[in-house]
Amino acid sequence: MMDAAPKASEAECIRTLRIILIALCMGQALFLAVALFIGQSSGDAGEGFSMEKHQLFLILLGALTLITLSSRQVLSPILRKNMNEENLVTTYQMYAIVRAALLEGPGLFGGVVLLITGLNGLFPQEPLSWVCMLPFVFSVMGAAQDWPSEDKYRMLREELKRAA
């Protein structure tokens, strides 16, 4: 028998998860906006910051992004395996938050790289600096993919019932 609508606690869970996903993305967006503003208004390159360091930051950012994207794929089956009817709401929340938080790290690190680049005057003249915004784009896409809905929750509950 399928429920017509999610229970109150389930609806609260979905609403809370939506708020958390929006907050995670907005925090990154605001940080990137500040980094871009500072980067555009900064002066000459500072002492001790070279293009090699900038390229190293970009390599680290790429590696961190790849690691978190792959860990999302590795952790998803593990988290889903621990779901059952009794802990579905709690595990669903944890599942969504962990997946979103994994993408938040590279997004914020990309903002830090933009900030450092801008403070050292390299941002306006270095087109590769825009690459630092890609992890933020991935984070927003991940939030859109994981966007909690009543339908997704119902499908997950039915999937668990079939597996039992």
N, C-alpha and C positions, 0 to 999 in steps of 0.2 A: 504494500500500500504506500503510495507516494504522498507526502505532505503537500498541501496546496501552497503554503508559504513557510519560510524558515521560522523557527521559534524565535522568541524575543532575544534570547542570548545569542542565537546565531546571527540575527539581524544586527545586533550590537557589535558582534565580532566583525562582521563585514564592514560596517560603518567605521569602526575603529581602525581597521586595516587600511581602508581608503585614506583616512586622515594621516596615518603614519606614512604611507607611500607618498602622498602629496608633500608632507613635511620633509621627508628625506630628499626628494627632488628639488623642492624650493630652497632648502639650505644650500645645496650645491649650486643652484642657479644664482642665488644671491652672492655667494662667494666668487663665482666666476665673473659676475657683473662687476664686483669691486676690483678683482684682479685685472679685468680689461680696462676699467677706468683708470686705475693706477698705472697700468702698463702704457696706455696711450699718452698719459700726461707726464711720464718720467723723462728724465734727461739723458745724458750720455751714459755709456756703459761704465759700470763701476770697476774699480781695480779688483783683480783676482777672479773675475768671472769671465770665462772664455767661451768660445763656441764649442769647445770640446766638452766643457761641463754641461752646456745646454744640451748637446747631443746625448751625453750620458743620462741626463734627466729624461729625455725622450725615450731612450732605450729602457730605462727603469719603468717608466710609465707604461710602455707597451707590454713589458713583461708582467707587471702587476695586473694590468687589464686582462691579459690572456690567462693568468693564474686564477683570477676571480671568476672569469667566465667559465673556465673549465671546472672550477670547484662548485659552481652553481649546478652544473650538470651531474657532478659526482654526488653531491649532497642530496639532491632532490629524491633519488630513489631510496636513499637511506632514511630520510625523514618520512617519506610516504610509507615505507615498510612498517614504521612504528605507529602508524595511525590505526585506530580501531573505533568502534562506535562510541565507547565511553569517553575517550579523550579527543574526539574529532575536532571540537571547537578549539581547544588549546593547541593541539598539534597543527591545525590549519593556520592559526595565528603565527605560531613559531615558524612554520614553513615559509609563509609569505614574508615575515620580517627578516629572517636569515637571508633569503634570496635577495631582498632589496638592499640589505645592509652590506652584502658582499660587493654589490656594484657601487655603493656609496664611496668606498675607500678610494678606488681609482679616480672617481669623479672629483673628489676633494684634492687628491694628489695632483691631478691635472691643473686644478685651480692654483695650487701652491707653485707648480712649475711656471704657470703663466705669471703669477705674482713676482716670483724671483726674476724671471726673464724681463718683465716690465720694469722692475725696480733698477735693473742694470742696463736699461736703455736698449735692449736687444729686440723687444717685442715688435715695434713698428717696422723694423727692417728685416725680421726673420719670419718668412712665411710658414716655416714648419711649426711655429708656435701655435698656429690654429689647430694642429693635431692634438694639442692638449685638451681640446674641447670634446674630442670623440668619446672618452669614457663617460662624460656627462650625457651625451646622446645615447650611449648604450644603457646607461642607468634609467633614463626616461623610457626607452624602448622596453627594458626589462620590467619597469613598473606597469607599463601598458599591457605587456604580456601577462603579468601576474595579477592584473586588476581584479580584486575580489568581487564576485557577483553571486547572487542567489543561485543562478543556474550552475555555475562552477561548483558551488558548495553542494547542491543537490546531486550533481553528477558524481562528485567524489563520494558522497554518502552511498549512492546506488552501487558504485564500483566496489566499495567496501562490503556491502551486503552480498553482492555476487561472489566476491572472493571468499566469504565466510562459509 
